[in-house]
């Protein structure tokens, strides 16, 4: 497994765009990015934003064959800085568009209420694989390797997903469902381990 650095940004963005560009089902990515002629550019902006935030406040993991990645954030590291404000503004203009800001804030508020308030936690931000690598097992091996690194961790690891496939996958890794959020127009399931 490779620890992601700033020089891996294009690789990570390419992997994540490949993983999510053709998904038509309701999910968090489509909720933020939407459809339309500039979908790829908006998705690249979102994935670049997630990369930058994970680089600042977490870790970036890349499979050895460079076909899969996992971005993780640590709540106790997150803080508002001039850089994060600028990243948020850039995301609003390049991806979300001002008319959708309140919709995104509603999503954040609905999900955030299920995260611990007075305790640090680990949040897998996003995981994806190049389309050509689907079914190869490289993403699963990488997640297992990352999870092994958190074995002695006492902090909860919390993830949200809309995919039934991902729910089953997370359950195999030991996660349990803590809530299902229905207020967003599509069901989002929150899962936790530890």
KAJO-V726590 format. One record per residue. N is the residue number from 1. PSI is psi in whole degrees, 0 to 359 (* if undefined). OMEGA is omega in whole degrees, 0 to 359 (* if undefined). BURIAL is 1 if it has 9 or more other C-alpha atoms within 8 Angstrom, else 0. Layout:
BEGIN
n->{N/N}
psi->{PSI/PSI}
omega->{OMEGA/OMEGA}
burial->{BURIAL/BURIAL}
END
This chain:
BEGIN
n->{1/2/3/4/5/6/7/8/9/10/11/12/13/14/15/16/17/18/19/20/21/22/23/24/25/26/27/28/29/30/31/32/33/34/35/36/37/38/39/40/41/42/43/44/45/46/47/48/49/50/51/52/53/54/55/56/57/58/59/60/61/62/63/64/65/66/67/68/69/70/71/72/73/74/75/76/77/78/79/80/81/82/83/84/85/86/87/88/89/90/91/92/93/94/95/96/97/98/99/100/101/102/103/104/105/106/107/108/109/110/111/112/113/114/115/116/117/118/119/120/121/122/123/124/125/126/127/128/129/130/131/132/133/134/135/136/137/138/139/140/141/142/143/144/145/146/147/148/149/150/151/152/153/154/155/156/157/158/159/160/161/162/163/164/165/166/167/168/169/170/171/172/173/174/175/176/177/178/179/180/181/182/183/184/185/186/187/188/189/190/191/192/193/194}
psi->{146/135/123/142/175/325/350/4/310/317/312/313/316/316/311/321/316/319/327/349/323/1/124/342/159/128/172/323/310/328/321/313/320/192/182/177/333/26/316/315/319/321/320/321/316/313/324/320/312/322/308/316/321/325/321/317/17/223/154/126/137/135/153/324/5/36/349/154/158/124/133/144/147/118/324/345/338/135/161/125/172/320/317/325/316/321/317/317/315/317/318/318/321/338/304/323/141/326/338/359/316/326/317/319/324/318/313/317/317/320/318/332/344/4/147/139/316/23/139/154/164/134/112/116/309/148/143/164/150/145/320/342/359/133/359/342/357/322/316/317/318/315/316/320/317/314/323/323/340/12/316/5/135/349/146/147/122/135/149/145/157/351/126/323/313/323/313/319/312/322/324/329/0/3/153/148/130/339/155/118/124/357/358/357/354/150/129/128/133/134/155/148/146/*}
omega->{182/175/184/177/183/181/178/186/182/178/182/180/180/179/185/177/178/183/190/188/185/180/181/182/176/176/183/180/179/177/182/188/183/179/178/187/181/181/182/180/178/179/176/178/179/182/175/177/180/176/183/180/179/177/179/193/182/181/176/181/180/178/182/180/176/178/182/177/177/178/185/176/177/187/184/178/185/177/179/177/176/179/181/177/179/176/179/180/179/179/180/182/185/188/190/188/187/182/183/184/182/176/180/178/176/178/181/181/181/182/186/183/181/176/180/182/188/183/177/178/178/181/169/186/181/177/178/177/172/180/181/183/180/177/182/181/183/179/180/178/180/180/178/178/179/180/178/178/180/184/182/181/178/181/175/172/186/181/173/181/175/185/175/178/180/178/179/180/180/178/177/179/177/178/174/180/177/178/172/183/184/189/186/183/174/183/176/181/176/182/184/171/184/*}
burial->{0/0/0/1/0/0/0/0/1/0/0/1/1/1/1/1/1/1/1/1/1/0/0/0/0/0/1/0/0/1/1/1/1/0/0/0/0/0/1/1/1/1/1/1/1/1/1/1/1/1/1/0/1/1/1/0/1/1/1/1/1/1/1/0/0/0/1/1/1/1/1/1/1/1/1/0/0/1/0/0/0/0/0/1/1/0/1/0/0/0/1/1/1/1/1/1/1/0/0/1/1/0/0/1/0/1/1/0/0/1/1/0/0/0/0/0/0/0/0/1/1/1/1/1/1/0/1/1/1/1/0/0/1/0/0/0/0/1/1/0/0/1/1/1/1/1/0/0/0/0/0/0/0/0/1/1/1/1/1/1/1/1/0/0/0/1/1/0/0/1/1/0/0/0/1/1/1/0/0/1/1/0/0/0/0/1/1/1/1/1/1/1/1/0}
END
